[in-house]
Amino acid sequence: MQDICYNFNNFDELTDKDLRDRIRNLNVHIEALPAIIGRSTTPKVHTYFSEKLKQCKADVSAAEKEIQERWQRSKMLRVVSQS
């Protein structure tokens, strides 16, 4: 499985489309990881993929929060520009 979890420390360089694409990719992995974890045969592999699942969920949460903040900022800018 490709290492898809992203470092979301700096959202400034990501466009809205890039951010949505990454969220979509992370959600695909979040759906797949429980099956992989269920088939894990060693504790080390189980732990590795469990940590990947936690990281992907945290990344999605951070990205969704950023999308909401961008939406709020653009909404505020529209209100200000209409004044």
BELCORTA-V796866 format. One record per pair of residues at least 6 apart in sequence whose ideal C-beta (glycine too) atoms are under 8 Angstrom apart, sorted by the first residue. I is the first residue (numbers start at 0). J is the second residue. D is the distance in Angstrom with one decimal. If there is no record, write none. Layout:
I,J,D  I,J,D
This chain:
0,28,7.5  0,31,7.4  0,35,6.7  0,48,8.0  2,51,7.9  3,24,5.6  3,25,6.4  3,28,5.0  3,55,7.1  4,25,7.3  4,28,7.8  4,51,6.4  4,54,4.6  4,55,5.3  4,58,5.5  5,21,5.6  5,25,7.4  5,58,5.5  5,62,7.9  7,58,5.7  7,61,4.7  7,62,5.9  7,65,7.3  10,18,7.1  10,62,8.0  10,65,4.8  13,21,7.5  15,66,7.2  15,69,6.5  18,62,5.6  18,65,6.4  18,66,6.1  19,66,7.3  21,58,7.8  21,62,6.2  22,59,5.8  22,62,5.0  22,63,6.6  22,66,7.5  25,55,5.0  25,58,5.7  25,59,4.8  25,62,7.4  26,59,6.5  28,51,7.7  28,55,5.3  29,52,6.6  29,55,5.1  29,56,6.2  29,59,6.8  32,48,5.7  32,51,6.2  32,52,4.3  32,55,6.9  33,52,7.2  35,48,5.3  36,45,5.9  36,48,4.8  36,49,5.8  36,52,6.8  39,45,3.9  39,48,6.3
